[in-house]
Amino acid sequence: MKNLKKKSTRNILEDISEHCFTYMVPYKYGKQDNRGSDKYKKGRITTYEWINNLSYYYMEQEENLKEEFILYLKSKNEEIQFLKDGDYKKGINDVLKEVLEKVEQTK
């Protein structure tokens, strides 16, 4: 696998998924006997598939976290409407709007 330091979680999970797929193919479709017994091959294939599915699951979880974050910021934006009008409230509104725009651009 490529160097995983300084990479986003999504990139790490994609690298792991790619690694599993690449290394699984010879065990799944290769006809060589020098790769171990059938049970050994089955164990490796099963584990590569499991880790690949796990990577996909966490990539989906990451996407869901972004949606939860956006919803939470929007709910806080609604809550501050009860504050007294003034610079403090305006400051909060401006930051929430700024951050929401930034996060929603990444969709």
C-alpha distances in whole Angstrom, upper triangle without the diagonal:
4,7,8,11,14,13,15,14,15,12,9,11,11,7,7,10,9,6,10,12,11,11,14,16,17,18,20,21,21,25,24,25,23,20,22,25,25,25,22,20,22,20,17,18,19,16,14,17,17,14,14,18,17,14,17,20,18,18,22,23,21,24,26,26,27,30,31,31,33,36,36,37,39,41,41,43,45,46,47,49,52,52,55,54,54,51,49,49,48,46,44,44,43,40,39,40,37,34,35,35,32,30,32,31,27,28
4,6,9,11,10,13,14,14,10,9,12,11,7,9,12,11,9,13,15,13,14,17,19,20,21,23,24,24,28,27,28,26,24,26,29,29,29,26,24,26,24,20,21,23,20,17,20,20,17,16,20,19,16,18,21,19,18,22,23,21,23,26,26,26,29,31,30,32,35,35,35,38,40,40,41,44,45,46,48,51,50,53,53,52,49,47,47,46,43,42,42,41,38,37,38,35,32,33,33,30,28,30,29,25,27
4,6,8,8,12,13,14,11,9,12,13,10,11,14,14,12,16,18,17,17,20,22,23,24,26,28,28,31,30,31,29,26,28,31,32,31,28,27,28,26,23,24,25,22,19,22,22,18,18,21,20,17,20,22,20,19,23,23,21,23,26,25,26,29,30,29,31,34,34,34,37,39,39,40,43,44,44,47,49,49,51,51,50,47,45,45,44,41,40,41,39,36,36,36,34,31,32,32,29,27,30,28,25,27
4,6,6,9,9,11,8,6,10,11,8,10,13,13,12,15,17,17,18,20,23,24,25,26,28,29,32,31,33,30,27,29,32,32,31,28,27,28,25,22,23,24,21,18,21,20,16,17,19,17,14,17,19,16,16,20,20,17,20,23,22,22,26,27,26,28,31,31,31,34,35,35,37,40,40,41,43,46,45,48,48,47,44,42,42,42,39,37,38,36,33,33,34,31,28,29,30,26,25,27,26,23,24
4,6,9,10,13,10,9,12,14,12,13,17,17,16,19,21,21,21,24,26,28,29,30,32,32,36,35,36,34,31,32,35,35,34,31,30,31,29,26,27,27,24,22,24,23,20,20,22,20,17,20,21,18,18,21,21,18,21,24,22,22,26,27,25,28,30,30,30,33,35,34,36,39,39,39,42,44,44,46,46,45,42,40,40,40,37,35,36,35,31,31,32,30,27,28,29,25,24,27,26,23,25
4,7,9,12,10,10,13,14,13,15,18,18,18,21,23,23,24,26,28,30,31,32,34,35,38,38,39,37,34,36,38,38,37,34,33,34,32,29,29,29,26,24,26,25,22,21,23,21,18,20,22,18,17,21,20,17,20,23,21,20,24,25,23,25,28,28,27,30,32,32,33,36,37,37,39,42,41,44,43,42,39,37,37,36,33,32,33,31,28,28,29,26,24,25,26,22,21,24,23,20,22
4,6,8,6,6,10,11,10,12,15,15,16,18,20,20,22,24,26,28,29,30,31,32,36,36,37,35,32,34,36,36,35,32,31,31,29,26,27,27,24,22,23,23,19,18,20,18,15,17,18,15,14,18,17,14,17,20,18,18,21,23,21,23,26,26,26,29,31,31,32,35,35,36,38,41,40,43,43,42,39,37,37,36,33,32,32,31,27,27,28,26,23,24,24,21,19,22,21,17,19
4,5,5,6,9,10,11,12,14,15,17,18,20,21,23,24,26,29,29,30,32,33,37,37,38,37,33,35,37,36,35,33,31,31,30,27,27,27,24,22,22,22,18,17,19,17,13,15,16,13,11,14,14,11,13,16,14,14,18,19,18,19,22,23,23,25,27,27,28,31,32,33,35,38,37,40,40,39,37,35,34,33,31,29,29,28,25,24,25,23,20,21,21,18,16,18,18,14,16
4,5,5,6,9,10,11,12,14,15,16,18,20,21,22,25,27,28,28,30,32,35,35,37,35,32,33,35,34,33,30,29,29,27,24,24,24,21,19,19,18,15,15,15,13,10,12,13,9,8,12,11,8,11,14,13,13,17,17,17,19,22,22,22,25,27,27,28,31,32,33,35,37,37,41,40,40,38,36,35,35,32,30,30,29,26,25,26,24,21,21,22,19,17,19,19,15,17
4,5,5,6,9,10,10,12,14,15,17,18,20,21,23,26,26,26,28,30,34,34,36,35,31,33,34,33,32,30,28,28,26,24,23,23,20,18,18,17,14,13,14,12,9,10,11,8,6,10,10,8,9,13,12,12,15,17,17,18,21,22,22,25,27,27,28,31,32,33,35,38,38,41,41,41,39,37,35,35,33,31,31,30,27,25,26,24,21,21,22,19,16,18,17,14,14
4,5,5,6,9,10,10,12,14,15,16,18,20,21,24,25,25,27,28,32,32,34,33,30,31,33,33,32,29,28,28,26,23,23,23,20,18,18,18,15,14,15,14,11,12,14,12,9,13,14,11,13,16,16,16,19,21,20,22,25,25,26,28,30,30,31,34,35,36,38,41,41,44,43,43,41,39,38,37,35,33,33,32,29,28,28,26,23,23,24,20,18,20,19,15,16
4,5,5,6,9,10,10,12,14,15,16,18,20,23,23,24,26,27,31,31,32,31,27,29,31,30,29,27,25,25,23,21,21,21,18,16,17,16,13,12,14,13,9,11,13,11,10,14,14,12,15,17,17,17,21,22,21,24,26,26,27,30,31,32,33,36,37,38,40,42,42,46,45,45,43,40,40,39,37,35,35,34,31,30,31,29,25,26,26,23,21,23,22,19,19
4,5,5,6,9,10,11,12,14,15,16,19,21,22,22,24,26,29,29,31,30,26,28,29,28,27,25,23,23,21,19,18,18,15,13,14,13,10,9,10,9,5,8,10,8,7,11,12,10,13,15,16,16,19,20,21,23,25,26,27,29,30,31,33,35,36,37,40,42,42,46,45,45,43,41,40,40,38,35,35,35,31,30,31,29,26,26,27,24,21,22,22,19,19
4,5,5,6,9,10,11,12,14,15,17,20,21,21,22,24,28,28,30,29,26,28,29,28,28,25,23,23,22,19,18,18,16,13,14,14,11,9,11,11,7,8,11,10,8,12,14,12,14,17,17,18,20,22,22,24,26,27,28,30,32,33,34,36,38,39,41,44,44,47,47,47,45,43,41,41,39,37,36,35,33,31,31,30,27,26,27,24,21,22,22,18,18
4,5,5,6,9,10,10,12,14,16,18,19,20,21,23,26,26,28,27,23,26,28,27,26,24,22,22,21,18,17,18,16,13,14,15,12,10,13,13,9,11,14,13,12,15,17,15,17,20,20,21,24,25,25,27,29,30,31,33,35,36,37,39,41,42,44,46,47,50,49,49,47,45,44,43,41,39,39,38,35,34,34,32,29,29,29,26,24,25,25,21,21
4,5,5,6,9,10,11,12,14,17,17,18,20,21,25,25,26,25,21,23,25,24,23,21,19,19,18,15,14,15,12,10,11,12,8,7,11,10,7,10,13,12,11,15,16,15,18,20,20,22,24,25,26,28,30,31,32,34,36,36,38,40,41,42,45,47,47,51,50,50,48,46,45,45,42,40,40,39,36,35,36,34,31,31,31,28,26,27,27,23,23
4,5,5,6,9,10,10,13,15,16,16,18,20,23,24,25,25,21,23,24,23,23,21,18,18,17,14,13,14,12,9,9,10,7,5,8,9,6,8,11,11,10,13,15,15,17,19,20,21,23,25,26,27,29,31,32,34,35,36,38,40,41,43,45,47,48,51,51,51,49,47,46,45,43,41,41,40,37,35,36,34,31,31,31,29,26,27,26,23,22
4,5,5,6,9,10,11,14,15,15,17,18,22,22,24,23,20,23,24,23,23,21,19,19,18,15,14,15,14,10,11,13,11,8,12,13,10,11,15,15,13,16,18,18,19,22,23,24,26,28,28,30,32,33,34,36,38,39,40,42,44,45,47,50,50,53,53,53,51,49,48,47,45,43,42,41,39,37,37,36,33,32,32,30,27,28,27,24,23
4,6,5,6,8,10,12,13,14,16,17,20,20,22,21,18,20,22,21,21,19,16,17,16,13,12,14,12,9,11,13,10,9,13,13,11,13,16,16,15,19,20,20,22,24,25,26,28,30,30,32,34,35,36,38,40,41,42,45,46,47,49,52,52,55,55,55,53,51,50,49,47,45,45,44,41,39,40,38,35,35,35,32,30,31,30,26,26
4,6,5,6,9,11,11,12,14,15,19,19,20,20,16,18,19,18,18,16,14,14,13,10,9,10,9,5,7,9,7,6,10,11,10,12,15,15,15,18,20,20,22,24,25,26,28,30,31,32,34,35,37,39,40,41,43,45,46,47,50,52,52,56,56,56,54,52,50,50,48,46,46,45,42,40,41,40,36,36,36,34,31,32,31,28,27
4,6,5,6,10,10,10,12,14,17,18,20,20,16,19,20,19,19,17,14,14,14,11,9,11,11,7,8,11,10,7,11,13,12,12,16,17,16,18,21,21,22,25,26,27,29,31,32,33,35,36,38,39,41,42,44,45,47,48,50,53,54,57,57,57,55,53,52,51,49,47,46,46,43,41,41,40,37,36,37,34,32,32,31,28,27
4,6,6,8,10,11,11,12,16,16,19,18,15,18,20,19,20,17,14,16,16,12,11,14,13,10,11,14,13,11,14,16,15,16,19,20,19,21,24,24,25,27,29,29,31,33,34,36,38,39,40,42,44,45,46,48,49,51,53,55,56,59,59,59,57,55,54,53,51,49,48,47,45,43,43,42,39,38,38,36,33,34,33,29,29
4,6,6,7,9,11,11,15,14,16,15,12,14,17,16,17,14,11,13,13,9,9,12,11,8,11,13,12,11,15,16,15,17,20,20,20,23,25,25,27,29,30,31,33,35,36,38,39,40,42,44,45,46,48,50,51,52,55,57,58,61,61,61,59,56,55,55,53,50,50,50,47,45,46,44,41,41,41,38,36,36,36,32,32
4,6,5,6,9,10,13,14,15,15,11,13,15,14,14,12,9,10,11,7,6,9,9,6,8,11,11,10,13,15,15,16,19,20,20,22,24,25,26,29,30,31,33,35,36,38,39,40,42,44,45,46,48,50,51,53,55,57,58,61,61,61,59,57,56,56,54,51,51,50,47,46,46,45,42,41,41,39,36,37,36,33,32
4,5,5,6,7,11,12,14,15,12,15,16,14,16,14,11,12,13,11,8,12,13,10,11,14,14,13,15,18,17,18,21,23,22,24,27,27,28,30,32,33,35,37,38,39,41,42,44,45,47,48,50,52,53,55,57,59,60,63,63,63,61,59,58,57,55,53,53,52,49,47,48,46,43,43,43,40,38,38,37,34,33
4,6,5,5,8,9,11,11,9,12,14,13,15,13,10,12,13,11,10,13,14,12,13,17,17,16,19,21,20,21,24,26,26,28,30,30,32,34,35,37,38,40,41,43,44,46,47,49,50,52,53,55,56,58,60,62,63,66,66,66,64,62,61,61,58,56,56,55,52,51,51,49,46,46,46,43,41,41,41,37,36
4,6,6,8,9,10,10,7,9,10,9,11,9,6,8,10,8,7,10,12,10,12,15,15,15,18,20,20,21,24,25,25,27,29,30,32,34,35,37,38,40,41,43,44,45,47,49,50,52,53,55,56,58,60,62,63,66,66,67,65,63,61,61,59,56,56,56,53,51,52,50,47,46,47,44,42,42,42,38,37
4,6,9,11,12,13,11,12,12,10,12,11,8,8,11,9,7,10,12,10,11,14,15,14,16,19,19,20,22,24,25,26,28,30,31,32,34,36,37,39,40,42,43,45,46,48,49,51,52,54,55,57,59,61,62,66,66,66,64,62,61,60,59,56,56,55,52,50,51,50,47,46,46,44,41,41,41,37,36
4,7,9,12,13,12,14,14,12,15,14,10,11,14,13,10,14,16,14,14,17,19,17,19,22,22,22,25,27,27,29,31,32,33,35,37,38,39,41,43,44,45,47,49,50,51,53,54,56,57,59,61,63,65,68,68,68,66,64,63,62,61,58,58,57,54,52,53,51,48,47,47,45,43,43,42,39,37
4,6,9,10,9,12,13,12,14,14,10,12,15,13,12,15,17,15,16,20,20,19,22,24,24,25,28,29,29,31,34,34,35,37,39,40,42,44,45,46,48,50,51,52,54,56,57,59,60,62,64,66,67,70,70,70,69,66,65,65,63,60,60,59,56,55,55,54,51,50,50,47,45,45,44,41,40
4,6,9,9,11,12,11,14,14,11,13,16,15,14,17,19,18,19,22,23,23,25,27,28,28,31,33,33,35,37,38,39,41,43,44,45,47,49,50,51,53,55,56,57,59,60,62,63,65,67,70,71,74,74,74,72,70,69,68,66,64,64,63,60,58,59,57,54,53,53,51,49,49,48,45,44
4,6,6,9,10,11,14,13,11,14,16,15,15,18,20,19,20,23,24,24,26,28,28,30,32,34,34,36,38,39,40,42,44,45,47,48,49,51,53,54,55,57,59,60,61,63,64,66,68,71,71,75,75,75,73,71,69,69,67,65,64,64,61,59,59,58,55,54,54,52,50,50,49,46,45
4,5,6,7,9,12,11,10,13,15,14,15,18,19,19,21,24,24,25,27,29,29,31,33,35,35,37,39,40,41,43,45,46,48,49,51,52,54,55,57,59,60,61,63,65,66,67,70,72,72,76,76,76,74,72,71,71,68,66,66,65,62,61,61,60,57,56,56,54,51,52,51,48,47
4,6,8,11,13,11,10,14,15,14,15,19,19,19,21,24,24,24,27,29,29,31,33,34,35,37,39,39,41,43,44,46,48,49,50,52,54,54,56,58,59,60,62,64,65,67,69,71,72,75,75,75,73,71,70,69,67,65,65,64,61,60,60,59,56,55,56,53,51,51,51,47,47
4,7,9,11,8,7,11,12,10,12,15,15,15,18,20,20,21,23,25,25,27,29,30,31,33,35,36,37,39,40,42,44,45,46,48,50,51,52,54,56,57,59,60,61,63,65,67,68,71,71,71,70,67,66,66,64,61,61,61,58,56,57,55,52,52,52,50,47,48,47,44,43
4,7,8,6,6,10,10,10,12,15,15,16,18,20,21,22,24,25,26,28,30,31,32,34,36,37,39,40,41,43,45,46,47,49,51,51,53,55,56,57,59,61,62,64,66,68,69,72,72,73,71,68,67,67,65,62,63,62,59,57,58,57,54,53,54,51,49,49,49,46,45
4,5,5,6,9,10,11,12,14,15,17,18,20,21,23,24,26,27,29,30,32,33,35,36,38,39,41,42,44,46,46,48,50,51,52,54,56,57,58,60,62,62,64,67,69,70,73,73,74,72,69,68,68,66,64,64,64,60,59,60,58,55,54,55,53,50,51,51,47,46
4,5,5,6,9,10,10,12,14,15,16,18,20,21,22,24,26,27,28,30,31,33,34,36,38,39,40,42,44,45,46,48,49,50,53,54,55,57,59,60,61,63,65,67,68,72,72,72,71,68,67,67,65,62,62,62,59,57,58,57,54,53,54,51,48,49,49,45,44
4,5,5,6,9,10,10,12,14,15,16,18,20,21,22,24,26,27,28,30,31,33,34,36,37,39,41,42,43,45,47,48,48,51,52,53,55,57,58,59,61,63,65,66,69,70,71,69,66,65,65,63,61,61,61,58,56,57,56,52,52,53,50,47,48,48,45,43
4,5,5,6,9,10,11,12,14,15,17,18,20,21,23,24,26,27,29,30,31,33,35,36,37,40,41,42,43,46,47,47,50,51,52,53,56,57,58,60,62,64,65,68,69,69,67,65,64,64,62,59,59,59,56,54,55,54,51,50,51,49,46,46,47,43,42
4,5,5,6,8,10,11,12,14,15,16,18,20,21,23,24,26,27,29,30,32,33,35,36,38,40,40,42,44,45,46,48,50,51,52,54,56,57,59,61,63,64,67,68,68,66,64,62,63,60,58,58,58,55,53,53,52,49,48,49,47,44,44,44,41,40
4,5,5,6,8,10,10,12,14,15,16,18,20,21,22,24,26,27,28,30,32,33,34,37,38,39,40,43,43,44,47,48,49,51,53,54,55,57,59,61,62,66,66,67,65,62,61,61,59,57,57,56,53,51,52,51,48,47,48,46,43,43,44,40,39
4,6,5,6,9,10,10,12,14,15,16,18,20,21,22,24,26,27,28,30,31,33,35,36,37,39,41,42,43,45,47,47,49,51,52,53,55,57,59,60,64,64,65,63,60,59,59,57,55,55,55,52,50,51,50,46,46,47,45,41,42,43,39,38
4,5,5,6,9,10,11,12,14,15,16,18,20,21,22,24,26,27,29,30,31,33,35,36,37,40,41,41,44,45,46,48,50,51,52,54,56,58,59,62,63,63,61,59,58,58,56,53,53,53,50,48,49,48,44,44,45,42,39,40,40,37,36
4,5,5,6,8,10,10,12,14,15,17,18,20,21,23,24,26,27,29,30,32,34,35,36,38,39,40,43,44,45,47,48,50,51,53,55,57,58,62,62,62,61,58,57,57,55,52,52,52,49,47,48,47,43,43,43,41,38,39,39,35,34
4,6,5,6,9,10,11,12,14,15,16,18,20,21,22,24,26,27,29,31,32,33,35,37,37,38,41,42,43,45,47,48,49,51,53,55,56,60,60,61,59,57,55,55,54,51,51,51,48,46,47,46,42,41,42,40,37,38,38,35,33
4,5,5,6,8,10,10,12,14,15,16,18,20,21,22,24,25,27,29,30,31,33,35,36,37,39,41,41,43,45,46,47,49,51,53,54,58,58,58,57,54,53,53,51,48,49,49,45,44,45,44,40,40,41,38,35,36,37,33,32
4,5,5,6,9,10,10,12,14,15,16,18,20,21,23,24,26,28,29,30,32,34,35,36,38,40,41,42,44,46,46,48,51,53,53,57,57,57,56,53,52,52,50,47,47,47,44,42,43,42,39,38,39,36,33,34,34,31,30
4,6,5,6,9,10,11,12,14,15,17,18,20,21,23,24,26,28,29,30,32,33,35,37,38,39,41,43,44,45,47,49,51,52,56,56,56,55,53,51,51,49,47,46,46,43,41,42,41,38,37,38,36,32,33,33,30,28
4,5,5,6,9,10,10,12,14,15,16,18,20,21,22,25,26,27,29,31,32,32,35,36,37,39,41,42,43,45,47,49,50,54,54,55,53,51,49,49,48,45,45,45,42,40,41,40,37,36,37,35,31,32,33,29,28
4,5,5,6,9,10,10,12,14,15,16,19,20,21,23,25,25,27,29,30,31,33,35,36,37,39,41,41,43,46,48,48,52,52,53,51,48,47,47,45,42,43,43,39,38,39,38,34,33,35,32,29,30,31,27,26
4,5,5,6,9,10,11,13,14,15,17,19,20,22,23,25,26,28,29,30,32,34,35,37,38,40,41,43,45,47,48,51,52,52,50,48,46,46,45,42,42,41,39,37,37,36,33,32,33,31,28,28,29,25,24
4,5,5,6,9,10,11,12,14,16,17,18,20,22,23,24,26,27,28,31,32,33,35,37,38,39,41,43,45,46,50,50,51,49,47,45,45,44,41,40,41,38,35,36,36,32,31,32,30,27,27,28,24,23
4,5,5,6,9,10,10,12,14,15,16,19,20,21,22,25,26,26,29,30,31,33,35,36,37,39,41,43,44,48,48,49,47,45,43,43,42,39,39,39,36,34,35,34,31,30,31,29,26,26,27,24,23
4,5,5,6,9,10,11,13,14,15,17,19,20,21,23,25,26,27,29,30,32,33,35,36,38,40,42,43,46,47,47,45,43,42,42,40,37,37,37,34,32,33,32,28,28,29,26,23,24,25,21,20
4,5,5,6,9,10,11,13,14,16,17,19,20,22,23,25,26,28,29,31,32,34,35,37,39,41,42,46,46,46,45,42,41,41,39,36,36,36,33,31,31,31,27,26,27,25,22,22,23,19,18
4,5,5,6,9,10,11,12,15,16,16,18,20,21,22,25,26,27,29,30,32,33,35,37,39,40,44,44,45,43,41,39,39,38,35,35,35,32,30,31,30,27,25,27,25,22,22,23,20,18
4,5,5,6,9,10,10,13,14,15,16,19,20,21,23,24,25,27,29,30,31,33,35,37,38,42,42,42,41,38,37,37,35,32,32,32,29,27,28,28,24,23,25,23,20,20,22,18,17
4,5,5,6,9,10,11,13,15,16,17,19,20,22,23,25,26,28,30,31,32,35,37,38,41,41,41,40,38,36,36,34,31,31,31,28,26,27,26,22,21,23,21,17,18,19,15,14
4,5,5,6,9,10,11,12,14,16,17,18,20,22,23,25,26,28,29,31,33,35,36,40,40,40,39,37,35,35,34,31,30,30,28,25,26,26,22,21,22,21,17,17,18,15,13
4,5,5,6,9,10,10,12,14,15,16,18,20,21,22,24,26,27,29,31,33,34,37,38,38,37,35,33,33,32,29,28,29,26,24,25,25,21,20,22,20,16,17,19,16,15
4,5,5,7,9,10,11,13,15,15,17,19,20,21,23,25,26,27,30,32,33,36,36,36,35,33,31,31,29,27,26,26,24,21,22,22,18,17,19,17,14,15,16,13,12
4,5,5,7,9,10,11,13,15,16,17,19,20,22,23,25,27,28,31,32,35,35,36,34,32,30,30,29,26,25,25,23,20,21,20,17,16,17,16,12,12,14,11,9
4,5,5,6,9,10,11,12,14,15,17,18,20,21,23,25,27,29,30,33,34,34,34,31,29,29,28,25,24,25,23,20,21,21,18,16,18,17,13,13,16,13,11
4,5,5,6,9,10,10,12,14,15,16,18,20,21,23,25,27,28,31,32,32,31,29,27,27,26,22,22,23,20,17,19,19,15,14,17,15,12,13,15,13,12
4,5,5,6,9,10,11,12,14,15,17,19,20,21,23,26,27,30,30,30,29,27,25,25,23,21,20,20,18,15,16,16,12,11,13,12,8,9,12,9,9
4,5,5,6,9,10,11,12,14,15,17,19,20,22,24,26,29,29,30,29,27,25,25,24,21,20,20,18,15,16,16,13,11,13,13,9,9,12,11,9
4,5,5,6,9,10,10,12,14,15,16,19,21,23,24,27,28,29,28,26,23,24,23,20,19,20,18,15,16,17,14,12,15,15,11,12,15,14,13
4,5,5,6,9,10,11,12,14,15,17,19,21,22,25,26,26,25,23,21,21,20,17,16,17,15,12,13,14,11,9,13,12,9,10,14,13,12
4,5,5,6,9,10,11,13,14,16,17,20,21,24,24,25,24,22,19,20,19,16,15,15,13,10,11,12,9,7,10,10,7,8,11,11,11
4,5,5,6,9,10,11,12,15,16,18,20,23,23,25,24,22,20,20,20,16,15,17,15,12,13,15,12,10,13,14,11,11,15,15,14
4,5,5,6,9,10,11,13,15,17,18,21,22,23,23,20,18,19,18,14,14,16,14,11,13,15,12,10,14,15,12,13,17,17,16
4,5,5,6,9,10,11,13,15,16,19,19,20,19,17,15,15,15,11,11,12,10,7,9,11,9,7,11,12,10,11,15,15,15
4,5,5,6,9,10,11,14,15,19,18,20,20,18,15,15,15,12,11,13,12,8,9,12,10,8,11,13,12,11,15,16,16
4,5,5,6,9,10,12,14,18,18,20,20,18,15,16,17,13,12,15,14,10,12,15,14,11,15,17,15,15,19,20,19
4,5,5,6,9,11,12,15,16,17,17,15,12,14,13,10,10,13,12,8,11,14,12,11,15,16,15,16,19,20,20
4,5,6,7,10,11,14,14,15,15,13,10,11,12,8,7,10,10,7,8,12,11,10,13,15,15,15,18,20,20
4,6,6,8,10,13,14,16,17,15,12,13,14,11,10,13,14,10,12,15,15,13,16,18,18,17,21,22,22
4,5,6,8,12,13,15,16,14,11,13,14,11,11,14,14,12,14,17,16,15,18,20,20,20,23,25,24
4,5,5,9,10,12,13,10,7,10,11,8,8,12,12,10,12,15,15,15,18,20,20,20,23,25,25
4,5,8,8,11,13,12,8,10,12,10,9,13,14,12,13,17,17,16,19,21,21,21,24,26,26
4,7,9,12,14,12,9,12,14,12,12,16,17,15,17,20,20,20,22,25,24,25,28,30,29
4,6,9,11,9,7,10,12,10,11,14,15,15,16,19,20,20,22,24,25,25,28,30,30
4,6,9,9,7,10,12,12,12,15,17,17,18,21,22,22,24,26,27,28,30,32,33
4,7,8,6,7,11,11,11,13,16,16,16,19,21,21,22,25,26,26,29,31,32
4,6,6,6,9,10,11,12,15,16,16,18,20,21,22,24,26,27,29,31,32
4,5,5,6,9,10,10,12,14,15,16,18,20,21,22,24,25,27,29,31
4,5,5,6,9,10,11,13,14,16,17,18,20,22,23,24,26,28,30
4,5,5,6,9,10,11,12,14,16,16,18,20,21,22,24,26,28
4,5,5,6,9,10,10,12,14,15,16,18,20,21,22,25,26
4,5,5,6,9,10,11,12,14,16,17,18,20,21,24,25
4,6,5,6,9,10,11,12,14,16,16,18,20,22,23
4,6,5,6,8,10,10,12,14,15,16,18,20,22
4,6,5,6,9,10,11,12,14,15,17,19,21
4,5,5,6,8,10,11,12,14,15,17,19
4,5,5,6,8,10,10,12,14,16,17
4,6,5,6,9,10,10,12,15,16
4,6,5,6,9,10,11,13,15
4,5,5,6,8,10,11,13
4,5,5,6,8,10,11
4,6,5,6,9,10
4,6,5,7,10
4,5,6,7
4,5,5
4,6
4
